[in-house]
Amino acid sequence: MIVVVGESLLDIVPEGSHDAEHVGGGPLNIAVGLARLDQSALLITQVGHDARADAVLEHLRANEVEVVASPTHSGRTNTARATVNANGEAHYEFDLEWTLPHQELPRCDVLHVGSLGTALEPGRASVMDLVDQAWGRDVVISFDPHLRPQFMESAEQAWRDIETIGERATLIKMSAEDVALVHPGADYGDIARTLLTGERTELVVITDGAKGATAYTQGVETHCPAPKVDVVDTVGAGDSFMSAMLAILMEQGALTAYGAGLPTSTEGLNQVIAGAAAAAAITCSRAGANPPRLKDLPKRWPA
């Protein structure tokens, strides 16, 4: 089982003369993406005591995601008001609380953390405690920082936070946007090689939208172009990439315990990131964060 921890919320998106609300949040999207790819997933999150909470929990139930949901102090479920530009790229204004109390890590193969859950206090402390628990049990830790500039104290502090979690993570995914926020103009390979000095870090993947993704291990670097697709919007594309990558590695038996062995060959790494890119492309072809199911992917996926 993969445990995902982080925020869930309602995306508020203008549609014609009214606003539409869609269940979202990076960690929630990843948990849903995993479940749709037939992986057992549990989401540790927060919701309020309102109709929006009911929508979140129903969405998780409908997608067969287990959930541990703590109440927000305010009683409101978090929201993100989205605007989508001409290129289909979304930008958000958040009304968000992250006060996750202490949690006991369930038995699992992987703990995935990232997004606002690893950025906002006081809930960040509970996420870091889960990371400590996973580390102590030799559970694989996966990390996707998914930075939001409005919640960054500074670029320097954000990078220190990434390094703190990254040194314990086996798998790290960053986007080109993440890199630009913490080290503008930096070479992706330099960023990846720095992160690969983590004690247990075996794989770093940097995604760059339509330009594709690059995987880095000790001694191997390989790039996969993004599939051509008619983009409706990019909402949830990075989350789909992350969930598909985890699903592929789970199917390969590479994440059952620390040291199980992630692929290290160019061919093996290309299969992982190409499969993840195929899932992300399908999400880009749909409105909102709507990750694919196995039946939506090529029969031989991820080959």
C-alpha positions as a Python dict, from the first residue, in 0.01 Angstrom:
ca = {
    (1, 'M'): (0, 0, 0),
    (2, 'I'): (106, 357, -68),
    (3, 'V'): (25, 620, 196),
    (4, 'V'): (-6, 976, 65),
    (5, 'V'): (-18, 1267, 308),
    (6, 'G'): (-118, 1624, 231),
    (7, 'E'): (-393, 1870, 151),
    (8, 'S'): (-724, 1809, -17),
    (9, 'L'): (-940, 2095, -135),
    (10, 'L'): (-1200, 2223, -379),
    (11, 'D'): (-1075, 2391, -696),
    (12, 'I'): (-1308, 2679, -782),
    (13, 'V'): (-1296, 2731, -1157),
    (14, 'P'): (-1490, 2991, -1358),
    (15, 'E'): (-1711, 2824, -1618),
    (16, 'G'): (-1904, 3075, -1824),
    (17, 'S'): (-2123, 3287, -1598),
    (18, 'H'): (-2072, 3079, -1284),
    (19, 'D'): (-1807, 2906, -1075),
    (20, 'A'): (-1773, 2528, -1077),
    (21, 'E'): (-1613, 2336, -791),
    (22, 'H'): (-1395, 2029, -846),
    (23, 'V'): (-1228, 1812, -582),
    (24, 'G'): (-852, 1853, -599),
    (25, 'G'): (-527, 1912, -415),
    (26, 'G'): (-197, 1759, -527),
    (27, 'P'): (-177, 1478, -269),
    (28, 'L'): (-544, 1388, -318),
    (29, 'N'): (-493, 1378, -696),
    (30, 'I'): (-196, 1147, -652),
    (31, 'A'): (-391, 910, -427),
    (32, 'V'): (-678, 900, -678),
    (33, 'G'): (-435, 848, -964),
    (34, 'L'): (-281, 553, -783),
    (35, 'A'): (-618, 393, -712),
    (36, 'R'): (-724, 432, -1075),
    (37, 'L'): (-408, 241, -1170),
    (38, 'D'): (-510, -43, -939),
    (39, 'Q'): (-275, 48, -655),
    (40, 'S'): (-390, 39, -294),
    (41, 'A'): (-377, 398, -167),
    (42, 'L'): (-455, 571, 162),
    (43, 'L'): (-473, 950, 196),
    (44, 'I'): (-400, 1125, 526),
    (45, 'T'): (-553, 1473, 501),
    (46, 'Q'): (-780, 1738, 654),
    (47, 'V'): (-1136, 1843, 571),
    (48, 'G'): (-1392, 2071, 733),
    (49, 'H'): (-1745, 2014, 857),
    (50, 'D'): (-1928, 2135, 548),
    (51, 'A'): (-2074, 2029, 215),
    (52, 'R'): (-1732, 2063, 53),
    (53, 'A'): (-1596, 1802, 293),
    (54, 'D'): (-1876, 1569, 185),
    (55, 'A'): (-1771, 1623, -178),
    (56, 'V'): (-1407, 1540, -97),
    (57, 'L'): (-1490, 1223, 95),
    (58, 'E'): (-1740, 1104, -166),
    (59, 'H'): (-1483, 1156, -441),
    (60, 'L'): (-1231, 948, -248),
    (61, 'R'): (-1485, 674, -179),
    (62, 'A'): (-1591, 666, -544),
    (63, 'N'): (-1227, 616, -644),
    (64, 'E'): (-1165, 351, -378),
    (65, 'V'): (-909, 554, -186),
    (66, 'E'): (-892, 489, 188),
    (67, 'V'): (-883, 807, 391),
    (68, 'V'): (-781, 929, 735),
    (69, 'A'): (-928, 1279, 760),
    (70, 'S'): (-869, 1512, 1053),
    (71, 'P'): (-1097, 1814, 1097),
    (72, 'T'): (-976, 2165, 1023),
    (73, 'H'): (-989, 2406, 1317),
    (74, 'S'): (-1205, 2649, 1121),
    (75, 'G'): (-1455, 2385, 1013),
    (76, 'R'): (-1407, 2494, 651),
    (77, 'T'): (-1273, 2270, 378),
    (78, 'N'): (-979, 2422, 193),
    (79, 'T'): (-1029, 2589, -146),
    (80, 'A'): (-818, 2708, -436),
    (81, 'R'): (-964, 2958, -682),
    (82, 'A'): (-815, 2882, -1022),
    (83, 'T'): (-761, 3092, -1330),
    (84, 'V'): (-650, 2920, -1651),
    (85, 'N'): (-449, 3112, -1913),
    (86, 'A'): (-456, 3071, -2291),
    (87, 'N'): (-200, 2789, -2271),
    (88, 'G'): (-416, 2587, -2034),
    (89, 'E'): (-188, 2663, -1737),
    (90, 'A'): (-365, 2712, -1404),
    (91, 'H'): (-282, 2962, -1130),
    (92, 'Y'): (-438, 2956, -784),
    (93, 'E'): (-543, 3172, -491),
    (94, 'F'): (-575, 2960, -177),
    (95, 'D'): (-797, 2969, 130),
    (96, 'L'): (-614, 2697, 315),
    (97, 'E'): (-548, 2567, 665),
    (98, 'W'): (-293, 2294, 737),
    (99, 'T'): (-303, 2195, 1103),
    (100, 'L'): (-267, 1818, 1071),
    (101, 'P'): (-226, 1661, 1417),
    (102, 'H'): (16, 1379, 1497),
    (103, 'Q'): (-45, 1062, 1295),
    (104, 'E'): (73, 704, 1328),
    (105, 'L'): (205, 571, 999),
    (106, 'P'): (0, 269, 885),
    (107, 'R'): (173, -42, 753),
    (108, 'C'): (272, 45, 399),
    (109, 'D'): (530, 1, 125),
    (110, 'V'): (568, 369, 41),
    (111, 'L'): (507, 705, 208),
    (112, 'H'): (457, 986, -42),
    (113, 'V'): (481, 1347, 79),
    (114, 'G'): (491, 1686, -85),
    (115, 'S'): (303, 1997, -193),
    (116, 'L'): (164, 2229, 74),
    (117, 'G'): (167, 1952, 334),
    (118, 'T'): (546, 1975, 351),
    (119, 'A'): (552, 2355, 338),
    (120, 'L'): (297, 2489, 587),
    (121, 'E'): (327, 2490, 963),
    (122, 'P'): (201, 2366, 1198),
    (123, 'G'): (94, 2063, 993),
    (124, 'R'): (438, 2028, 837),
    (125, 'A'): (568, 1903, 1172),
    (126, 'S'): (325, 1609, 1161),
    (127, 'V'): (433, 1528, 804),
    (128, 'M'): (799, 1535, 908),
    (129, 'D'): (715, 1300, 1194),
    (130, 'L'): (560, 1057, 944),
    (131, 'V'): (882, 1084, 739),
    (132, 'D'): (1079, 997, 1055),
    (133, 'Q'): (853, 697, 1120),
    (134, 'A'): (895, 574, 762),
    (135, 'W'): (1272, 621, 780),
    (136, 'G'): (1291, 420, 1099),
    (137, 'R'): (1098, 131, 943),
    (138, 'D'): (1291, 130, 614),
    (139, 'V'): (975, 231, 429),
    (140, 'V'): (1040, 391, 90),
    (141, 'I'): (984, 767, 95),
    (142, 'S'): (870, 948, -221),
    (143, 'F'): (879, 1328, -242),
    (144, 'D'): (735, 1586, -483),
    (145, 'P'): (777, 1940, -342),
    (146, 'H'): (526, 2100, -586),
    (147, 'L'): (615, 2447, -460),
    (148, 'R'): (370, 2737, -441),
    (149, 'P'): (547, 3077, -438),
    (150, 'Q'): (280, 3242, -221),
    (151, 'F'): (367, 2998, 60),
    (152, 'M'): (747, 3027, 33),
    (153, 'E'): (932, 3221, 301),
    (154, 'S'): (1230, 3252, 65),
    (155, 'A'): (1398, 3056, -212),
    (156, 'E'): (1682, 2969, 23),
    (157, 'Q'): (1452, 2831, 292),
    (158, 'A'): (1247, 2637, 39),
    (159, 'W'): (1564, 2471, -94),
    (160, 'R'): (1676, 2385, 259),
    (161, 'D'): (1337, 2226, 322),
    (162, 'I'): (1366, 2026, -1),
    (163, 'E'): (1711, 1903, 99),
    (164, 'T'): (1589, 1809, 448),
    (165, 'I'): (1320, 1578, 312),
    (166, 'G'): (1515, 1486, 1),
    (167, 'E'): (1804, 1334, 192),
    (168, 'R'): (1561, 1075, 332),
    (169, 'A'): (1368, 1013, 11),
    (170, 'T'): (1441, 726, -224),
    (171, 'L'): (1251, 892, -510),
    (172, 'I'): (1226, 1267, -576),
    (173, 'K'): (1030, 1441, -852),
    (174, 'M'): (1066, 1812, -917),
    (175, 'S'): (918, 2023, -1192),
    (176, 'A'): (1100, 2286, -1395),
    (177, 'E'): (887, 2541, -1210),
    (178, 'D'): (1011, 2410, -875),
    (179, 'V'): (1372, 2443, -989),
    (180, 'A'): (1314, 2796, -1117),
    (181, 'L'): (1168, 2901, -782),
    (182, 'V'): (1461, 2780, -571),
    (183, 'H'): (1754, 2811, -814),
    (184, 'P'): (1661, 3032, -1114),
    (185, 'G'): (1860, 2935, -1421),
    (186, 'A'): (2016, 2630, -1258),
    (187, 'D'): (2113, 2328, -1464),
    (188, 'Y'): (1868, 2046, -1397),
    (189, 'G'): (2148, 1793, -1388),
    (190, 'D'): (2328, 1990, -1116),
    (191, 'I'): (2009, 2000, -908),
    (192, 'A'): (1954, 1627, -953),
    (193, 'R'): (2313, 1535, -869),
    (194, 'T'): (2295, 1743, -552),
    (195, 'L'): (1978, 1561, -445),
    (196, 'L'): (2131, 1224, -530),
    (197, 'T'): (2382, 1276, -248),
    (198, 'G'): (2100, 1193, -5),
    (199, 'E'): (2173, 883, 199),
    (200, 'R'): (1890, 680, 42),
    (201, 'T'): (1818, 879, -273),
    (202, 'E'): (1828, 655, -580),
    (203, 'L'): (1624, 839, -842),
    (204, 'V'): (1553, 1204, -923),
    (205, 'V'): (1312, 1298, -1203),
    (206, 'I'): (1269, 1652, -1331),
    (207, 'T'): (964, 1723, -1547),
    (208, 'D'): (948, 2013, -1789),
    (209, 'G'): (596, 2017, -1931),
    (210, 'A'): (579, 1979, -2308),
    (211, 'K'): (959, 1939, -2318),
    (212, 'G'): (936, 1603, -2141),
    (213, 'A'): (1107, 1456, -1837),
    (214, 'T'): (1460, 1356, -1742),
    (215, 'A'): (1556, 1081, -1498),
    (216, 'Y'): (1882, 1082, -1305),
    (217, 'T'): (2051, 809, -1104),
    (218, 'Q'): (2410, 769, -999),
    (219, 'G'): (2588, 753, -1334),
    (220, 'V'): (2279, 748, -1562),
    (221, 'E'): (2083, 1035, -1717),
    (222, 'T'): (1804, 978, -1968),
    (223, 'H'): (1542, 1203, -2125),
    (224, 'C'): (1195, 1120, -2253),
    (225, 'P'): (999, 1364, -2471),
    (226, 'A'): (639, 1442, -2381),
    (227, 'P'): (371, 1280, -2597),
    (228, 'K'): (193, 1511, -2842),
    (229, 'V'): (-154, 1593, -2718),
    (230, 'D'): (-427, 1852, -2765),
    (231, 'V'): (-409, 2031, -2430),
    (232, 'V'): (-734, 2125, -2261),
    (233, 'D'): (-552, 2232, -1944),
    (234, 'T'): (-254, 2117, -1740),
    (235, 'V'): (-440, 2088, -1408),
    (236, 'G'): (-322, 1774, -1229),
    (237, 'A'): (-73, 1671, -1500),
    (238, 'G'): (222, 1662, -1261),
    (239, 'D'): (17, 1467, -1009),
    (240, 'S'): (-74, 1212, -1277),
    (241, 'F'): (292, 1179, -1370),
    (242, 'M'): (380, 1117, -1005),
    (243, 'S'): (107, 860, -940),
    (244, 'A'): (183, 674, -1264),
    (245, 'M'): (553, 662, -1184),
    (246, 'L'): (481, 517, -841),
    (247, 'A'): (233, 267, -987),
    (248, 'I'): (484, 145, -1247),
    (249, 'L'): (758, 104, -988),
    (250, 'M'): (521, -80, -754),
    (251, 'E'): (427, -322, -1033),
    (252, 'Q'): (798, -381, -1092),
    (253, 'G'): (850, -463, -723),
    (254, 'A'): (1096, -177, -692),
    (255, 'L'): (925, -4, -397),
    (256, 'T'): (834, -288, -163),
    (257, 'A'): (1110, -185, 80),
    (258, 'Y'): (1410, 44, 88),
    (259, 'G'): (1682, -116, -121),
    (260, 'A'): (1441, -326, -330),
    (261, 'G'): (1609, -177, -633),
    (262, 'L'): (1486, 95, -864),
    (263, 'P'): (1576, 56, -1232),
    (264, 'T'): (1922, 184, -1314),
    (265, 'S'): (1953, 111, -1686),
    (266, 'T'): (1866, 368, -1951),
    (267, 'E'): (1601, 134, -2091),
    (268, 'G'): (1442, 69, -1754),
    (269, 'L'): (1434, 437, -1658),
    (270, 'N'): (1293, 536, -1997),
    (271, 'Q'): (1009, 288, -1951),
    (272, 'V'): (919, 445, -1616),
    (273, 'I'): (922, 808, -1723),
    (274, 'A'): (764, 740, -2064),
    (275, 'G'): (481, 552, -1895),
    (276, 'A'): (433, 835, -1647),
    (277, 'A'): (437, 1092, -1929),
    (278, 'A'): (169, 895, -2116),
    (279, 'A'): (-60, 916, -1812),
    (280, 'A'): (9, 1288, -1769),
    (281, 'A'): (-70, 1350, -2137),
    (282, 'I'): (-413, 1194, -2097),
    (283, 'T'): (-481, 1422, -1802),
    (284, 'C'): (-378, 1724, -2012),
    (285, 'S'): (-633, 1621, -2275),
    (286, 'R'): (-914, 1646, -2018),
    (287, 'A'): (-1057, 1931, -1817),
    (288, 'G'): (-934, 1941, -1458),
    (289, 'A'): (-743, 1686, -1253),
    (290, 'N'): (-886, 1372, -1410),
    (291, 'P'): (-614, 1103, -1415),
    (292, 'P'): (-648, 796, -1636),
    (293, 'R'): (-752, 446, -1543),
    (294, 'L'): (-562, 146, -1672),
    (295, 'K'): (-822, 93, -1945),
    (296, 'D'): (-746, 444, -2079),
    (297, 'L'): (-379, 362, -2136),
    (298, 'P'): (-222, 155, -2415),
    (299, 'K'): (-262, -220, -2365),
    (300, 'R'): (112, -273, -2320),
    (301, 'W'): (156, 27, -2090),
    (302, 'P'): (409, 120, -1967),
    (303, 'A'): (613, -56, -2238),
}
